């Protein structure tokens, strides 16, 4: 029972039924006033007026005038049939068209049964009557027929109770159906949540396409599940690739240490391998933390011109050492809302790649310019490029275009791709005539 | 220098202590946070090296407790959490330097020495000297043996940092942190190339190099006298 009351559906059904019956009662009340109370009040006023007039006639003009008047009233055809009874001071009934009346004088309003037979036909009448005893002991009862009003009153009373019971049942049924429908959809959400908790990350809350609140809730929940699944997938991919990619340097580290232990190799090799492992580890973790959103990006208004100048400045010695001509075409006054450190790191990675893969004596160009609907950072080199079939994969973790051709672990572009995604910007790679080009566009 | 090392891993602690002693320093080891706090309160140290991952407690709590007592001994935080965010957290908690694990012992020694000899900053210094090299901080110019040497702005900052740290080893990552105003991680050793370019400019026509390489660690500039 307690559980039943705790259920939102049940409480909803009850509230619904209560409101329904309440408004029905209000309606019946209004109808009762209109068809019963108001006509009754009118009849009362008529009877009261007549009674006062007739009493005056008796007092002023005497018994004969009253009797004449009463008979005329009886004969007149009126909306409400007139009734009367006059008993003189000696207790004789002088004139009456009421079949019977209470022996004792009654105070205030009375209802008197006045069924009459006319030409053998039984007519139902009910008189609304006022009784008056004069000072000389005579008694006058004046009434009007209100049988049709009484009938309506009774019909309404019995009808209303039937309607109330039926309405209550209907309301309860409707409320129950309505809340059951809501409850079922809530249960569907709960069932999906249980499936997800049990480990089936691919489960989604069903959407019935009505676009109602539940659909919107389901869409939000599904988006949340999508995000969680994506994060978990990212973590899984990282741990897979780390496990895979760490084995090679670890094996080399072990081999170097074995050589050193045997008194042959150089410990410096082992140290270099250890450093390399640390580098991979740091890079993987950094990308993973950005990917899963555990490191929030710190957006600020950044002087992109200065930032790109700094990146070019940072790589200039490295380029010159290999005879590579590093030029930059950076417009002045470029500003961008971004995470300064991340964009610097990403641009550095792009330039690092370009220099790494360009042949000695090659050429690398860094662009920074404003386009109609975007800010463009571009890096172009004279390297060998990437096989077209590999283009979609070059930002994947541990992808390396020309294994062994240049040092690196294959994580630089992964980071660039992650940073670009976090900034809702677009990254495009393409082979060009005699080189390779990366276009990174930040929508304005 | 007298160094307090708060580190729970005995192998790391012994390794670090040995390296520090070889560099001529006295090392006191505390095996947990409580002992570290007691030692720090009992004796004056030149530098405290604090491991962030201590049993049952975050090293940053220890650091905050030390700072709360008004102790301003320079603190270097060692941590397995190497991310930029963690580094900033460490420095905000009152740390003076932050070194992620794993680290090269020479890097740690260089940084600890850097912290220990960091005297009170003298704002009035307008000129730095090393041998026959003079750096004019106001005119932002460099002369060697009276001869003016043209350097870029970045090279000027590298040289200024090296000369300010004269007599102490400066590692590549220390240079990166102090000269480049970005928190980032160059995947290749670009710093060496910047130094080598600077070096070419400084040593042209001279027999003695201004900047010496410390193999496997970084660079050092001879002190003025």
Interface residues (C-beta under 8 A of the other chain):
Chain A: X268 X271 X274 X278 X279 X282 X283 X285 X286 X289 X295 X310 X313 X314 X315 X317 X318 X320 X321 X340 X341 X344 X345 X348 X349 X352 X356 X407 X408 X409 X412
Chain B: X82 X83 X84 X85 X100 X102 X104 X152 X154 X180 X182 X183 X184 X185 X186 X187 X188 X190 X193 X194 X196 X197 X216
